[in-house]
Amino acid sequence: MLDAIEHRGETFTVVRRGKAIATVTPARRSALREIREFLAANPPDDA
């Protein structure tokens, strides 16, 4: 399943007792860049 998500961009819905409880989708490729930009703009407090 993880290979299908990573390599083919597939999305899966996790179902429990006939009810959708989660969706597993490929991570956005730009997420790491956004995290780095956020951390650079919001350094940790000294406390």
C-alpha positions in Angstrom: 0.0 0.0 0.0 2.8 2.4 0.9 4.5 1.8 -2.4 1.3 2.6 -4.3 1.0 5.8 -2.4 4.6 6.8 -2.9 5.2 5.7 -6.5 1.8 6.0 -8.1 0.2 8.8 -6.0 -2.7 6.6 -4.9 -5.0 7.4 -2.1 -6.6 4.9 0.3 -9.5 5.2 2.7 -9.4 3.2 5.9 -12.8 1.7 6.8 -13.9 0.3 10.2 -17.2 -1.4 10.5 -18.4 0.1 7.2 -17.4 3.7 8.3 -14.5 5.7 6.7 -12.2 6.7 9.6 -9.1 7.9 7.8 -7.6 8.7 4.4 -4.0 8.0 3.5 -2.6 10.2 0.8 0.8 11.1 -0.6 2.6 13.7 1.4 3.0 17.1 -0.3 6.4 17.4 -1.8 6.8 21.0 -0.6 6.0 20.2 3.0 9.7 20.1 4.1 10.4 23.5 2.5 7.4 25.0 4.2 8.5 23.6 7.6 12.0 25.0 7.1 10.5 28.4 6.2 8.2 28.3 9.2 11.0 27.4 11.6 13.3 30.1 10.2 10.6 32.7 10.7 9.6 31.4 14.2 12.7 30.6 16.2 12.3 28.8 19.5 11.9 30.9 22.7 14.9 31.2 25.0 12.7 29.9 27.8 
